[in-house]
Amino acid sequence: MIEKNYQPADIETRMARIWEESGAFRAGRPERRDARPFTVVIPPPNVTGSLHMGHALNNTLQDILCRFERMRGRDVLWQPGTDHAGIATQMVVERQLMERQEPGRRDMGRAKFLERVWQWKAESGGVIVNQLKRLGASCDWSRERFTMDEGLSRAVAKVFVELHREGLIYKDKRLVNWDPKLLTAISDLEVQQTEVRGSLWYLRYPIEGKTFNPDDPATFIVVATTRPETMLGDSAVAVHPENERLKHLIGQHVILPLVGRRIPIIGDDYADPEKGSGAVKITPAHDFNDFEVGRRHHLAQISVLDQEGCLALADNEDYLRGLPEGAGQFADELHGVERFAARKQIVARLEDFGFLERIEPNTHMVPHGDRSGVVIEPYLTDQWYVDAKTLAQPAIAAVRSGATTFVPKNWEKTYFEWMENIQPWCISRQLWWGHQIPAWYGPDGKVFVAETEEEAVGNALGYYAEQEVITPEQGREMALDPAKREGFITRDEDVLDTWFSSALWPFSTLGWPDDEEDVNRYYPTDVLVTGFDIIFFWVARMMMMGLHFMKDVPFPTVYIHALVRDEKGAKMSKSKGNVIDPLHLIDDYGADALRFTLAAMAAQGRDIKLASSRVEGYRNFATKLWNACRFAEMNGCALPPDFDATEAKETLNRWIAHETARATREVTEAIEAYRFNDAAASIYRFVWNVYCDWYLELAKPVLMGEEGAAKAETRAMVAWARDEILKLLHPFMPFITEELWAVTAKRDGLLVLTEWPRKAGGLTAEQLALVTTTSPNDALVPPLLLALEAADFSDPAAEAEIGWVVDLVTAIRSVRAEMNITPATLTPLVLSGASPETKARAQRWNDVVKRMARLADISFADRAPEGAVQLLVRGEVAALPLKGVIDLSAEKTRLDKELAKAEGDIKRVDGKLANEKFVANAPEEIVEEEKEKREAAVARKAKILEALERLRNAS
């Protein structure tokens, strides 16, 4: 028995428990061992995370695909798991220690600290998993993985060692994004570019051989900088080789102000003649662009900052090398001064000596750490790198060849731009939480890379025995007694970038390298659903690792979903206060309503503008379905065991079968093409408009009439179409459909494991055999299958009759709304020049059409009467005589006013959009809002013009 009111909270809790207890989501179920696998790996959320709207969209779309393919009989593995999130997790635990006034990380020591992190993970690290379950994610939760679990750790070590052995992992001194607060290198994704109002300092650099005179431009060259503190590490000044004003200086030298270092003036295209002074200071150790310029010109790399962002000048050999006598005093004065305090002191001293020409206000982008919030420094340091350029080549080729395709396809351009300009990938992080790098150092700094410490010890003992650093006897003792090799080799303290372990996700989660059976069955996966912001950081790296280690792409399709913005189109952020919490929406409206909203708005390549009102609207859609099922139940609609919908006799029932087949085809093909919004729109239209508003309404007289064959068939057909709806809607709204599936009839199993509707009723075994064995061309099989399936439920005659009723009533209702005719006012209808077939239809459906269209009567005539609004319905004229019903003149005046208002709105928006200054300076969401206003006004104008044309014809 269906409850009177739809209560999503009660349903969702109960259904989630039923699914879990039944093992409905498990891959490799006995009955599907011979089925074709369908594999999706979840983009692993951070173990510290909680569900945000991006997660909600991403996982809803994955779940739609998984539930769809599971119902189509595939052996679905949706592989879940979480990422250890090195920096975020370490910060959470350190903050917890501080709040509890317990010893800090360094006081505690590495081993004890890691124990605390694992303890935190066990207690609090599963929050987002439970939130995903609330959303309805049908992952195989029995296979949940964690990037730091034992199996994945073995995979990480193996990959590191093999890549190192092949020369694709190495150690190098390069610039990295350095966080002076967290004291670690971070990835570009963890850097936020923030607009800052700062200054541009113009500095005079004296030209060697000329007596410096601040008033004589011939004695110096001016450079402009936003970071004057880094000038202490300058090793050149660059001008463009074609800079007519400055190119004569190329090859000369300047004397670095305050420091006294002699540095060259070089010619390089990097110096833009149109920016600043036309000359730029080159500081290879403190700027990524300067680093590349320095490599091209073999310049010294002089780092003047320490890990905490303080000046490091005393005992800095690179800085002090070649400086004139007395320069060391300046170094001692500024040594240890924090970078921004040092900036003020350096600028003041430059001004005192006449080296500061001027200061200009300058708004520019400054990199900040997304976790620490501090300004990030390009920092020269020894780190581990992956030769990404070499690994990228097969990954580029795979997309070019079509082995992997992006949807929408335009994201391939972004992929290629990133991959073809790829730099070495810095994979080491100065953290404790993470995969510790499997490298050990001997007493002379020799590195031993191995999967285990035992293997590294063995390699080291063999090496040093050969070098006669130790005797064979000492080697045997060390091998047998760990205490005797204490300090002999030491492990690298750094850990790996979390993206390194997640790059292995499509095969490491399947048990590689230990479990070949699952890897062989479920790799490669079928599709990856992810956001555009990690195409490079994750998608590209999975491509590289999958092709290198598995010799196959990890996924043939990458679906890139859009961004979820607020209702005005602004990007959600805590600082703006416009973040929408998906859990709050689930609490208020239910998970099904949220899921359907996200799917319905997930148009390819278009960001989602989310408003809670949209979610509320789809909650109403769920209620509509609920009430329709209750109506069916109260009218005794049940599906007999032997019922065959293809044998329906009643025109109305043949029509709903035809429409059900159409909806099935539309939804199926849209999901297959990743057009989630089109699939949602099709099922919404079918449920709300076709089934509820038309079929049930047209069936009421039969259901409430006398018992008989027509009533029995209609009852069965109402139930049959309802069941097909529940199947089609299940991937989008799993909770309510599973509940209704359970309470509307005695079922053998769960809806989640029920067979997906065939595109139009299905083929018999004989038909299927006929197509697949007689077609000489495999390319013809899908169209032939579709043609045979469509033939099962296709009923042009039924569609023509009921479609005519629907179109006629719809057209009349539209005119009544346009003309402001009240529901109480009954109007006549004249069918002009009607064919015998139309006359027969009108007589058969006379009472229904009059009731639904609010008509006084229906008559026939050769011509439409004067003063009638004429409607073209399926090629024939239906006329509504409105003289005496409404004041045609007054109605025209009203519509003229509405037209003028619409045209005024269009003109106002066009004026704004034609203003280049407005388009350039207004926030993106404001510009989009104006465009939407224009679209709405244009649509309104078109409707008004149509109504005016009808009035003119009626006059």
Protein Blocks (a to p, Z undefined) as FASTA:
>chain_A
ZZfbdcfklmmmmmmmmmmmnommpghiaklmmpccdddddddddfkbccdfklmmmmmm
mmmmmmmmmmnopacdddddddeklmlmmmmmmmmmmmnopacfklnommlmmmmmmmmm
mmmmmmmmmmmmmnopacdfklgccfkbmklmmmmmmmmmmmmmnopaccddddddddfk
lopacdfklpccddddddddddddddehiacdfklmklpccdddfblmlmmmgcbdcddf
klmklmmmgoiacddehklpacdddddfklcfkgcjlpacddfklcfklmmmmmmnopac
ddfbdfkopacfehplklmgopaehklmmmmmmgopafklmmmmmmmmmmmnopafbdcd
ddddddddfklopacdddddddddddfklmmmmmmmmmmnomaccddfklmmmmmmmmmm
cccddfbdcdfbdcddfbdddfkopacddfbfklmmmmmmmmmmmnomacfklmmmmmmm
mklmgokaccdfbdcdfklmmmmmmmmmnopakbmmlmmmmpccfbdcddfklmmmmmmm
mmmmmmmmnopafbfbdcdddddddfkopacdfklopaccfklmmmmnojklmmmmmmmm
mcghiacdddfklmmmmmmmmmmmmmmmmmmmmnopacdfklcfklpfblklmmmmmmmm
mmmmmmmmmmmnopaklmmmmmmmmmmmmmmmmmmmmmmmmmmmccdfklmmmmmmmmmm
mmmmmmmmmmmmmmlmmmmmmmmpccfbdfklpccddfbopaafklmmmmmmmpmbfklm
mmmmmmmmmmmmgcfklmmmmmmmmmmmmmmmmmmmmnopafklccddddehiafklmmm
mmmmmmmmmmmnopabdcddfbdcehiacddeehiacdddfehkacfklmmmmmmmmmmm
mmmmmmmmmmmmmmmklmmmpcfklmmmmmmmmmmmmmmmmmmmmmmmmmmmmZZ
